[in-house]
């Protein structure tokens, strides 16, 4: 790839990251923005697009923004992942158990299959 294109892409990505951080800074900490981020943020809020972006992100009124509790967010995400993994493990175990039972049933003789069918299909009143 041409060096000019690489530089342009890198510059655009860097600009997007800096802009995003300047908007979302109060969501992650109650400390003041560093000077560079404050300057970027101030310039962005002078534009209509900047004002709309701040409104969409919910950071237009910084006096009422509560920082996100990253510990709680990480804990919640970890719990969600654990629940998904547990469900998937349960599904895999059940599928393997059914597969094994079917395999064993296929190996039974026809007499044994008939006896098993009579046992399993017997009406409850008998």
N, C-alpha and C positions, 0 to 999 in steps of 0.2 A: 504494500500500500504506500502511496506517496506520502512523504513526510509532511507536506502541507495539509493533507487530509487528516492525517493522524493528529497533528497539532490542533486543527480546527475541532475535531471530535473531542479531544482531551479538554480543550478550552470550554466547549459547550457543557460537557459533563461537570467540570469544575464549577462553572457558573450556576448550573442547576442545583448542585449540592450546596453551594454557599447561600443561594437564595432560599432554598428549603430550610436550611439551618437557621437563617436569620428570621424566618417566619415562625418556625417551631421552637425556637430557643426557650420561650417561657413555658412550654409544655414539658420540658425536661428538667428545668432547674428554676429556682427562684432568684438566682444570681443575675446581676446585670450582664447584658451582652458585652462581649469584647468590642473594642472600638471599631474594628473592621466590620463586624457584623452589624453594629449599630448604624454605621454609615450606610451600609447597603440597605438595611431595613428602612431607614429614613428616606432614602431615595426611592425605594420601591413604593412606599406609602404615598408618595407624591403623584403616582400614576393611577389611572383608573383601574388598570389591570391589577396592580398591586393591592389596591383597596378591595377589589372583588376577591382576589386570592386570599387575603387575610380573612375576609368574611366567610369564605367557603371552609377554610381551615379552622375557623372558630377562634381566631386570635386577634380580631379587630379591636376588642376592648381588653387590653392587657391587665387592667386592674382586677378583673374578675376571673382570670385564668388560674386554675389550680394545676400545678405540675403533676404529671403522670407518675404514679408510684411504680417505678420500673421493677422493683422486687415483686410487687403484687401482680403486675402484668406477666412477668416471667413465670411466676408460680402458677398463675391461671393457665398460661400456655402449656406448661409442663403437665399440669393435671389433665388438660384436654388431650394431649398427646398420649398420656398413659391410658386414658379411657379408650381411645381409638385403637391402641395396640392391644389392650385387653380384649376388646370385641373381636378384633381380627384373629387373635390367638384362639378364642372360643370357637369361632367359625372353622378355623383350620382343624382343631381337635375334633369337632363334630363331624366334619367331612371325612377325616381319616378314620374315625370310628365306624361310620356308615360304610365306607369302602372296605374295611376289614371284615365287617359282618357279612357284607355281600360276597366277598371272596370266600369266606368260610361256608356260606350257604351254597355257593356254586360247587363246592367240593363234597357236599353231602350226597349220599346215595338217594335214589328216588323214594325208597321206603322211609328214610330218615326225614326227607323233605316233607313227605306226607304226614308223618307223625308231628313234626314241628308245626305244620300248617293247622292240624287239628287242635293242637294245644293253644296256638296263638289266636285262632279264629273261633274258639269255643264260646258260645253265648255265656254271659255272666251268671245266668240262673242255674247252670249245671254245676 
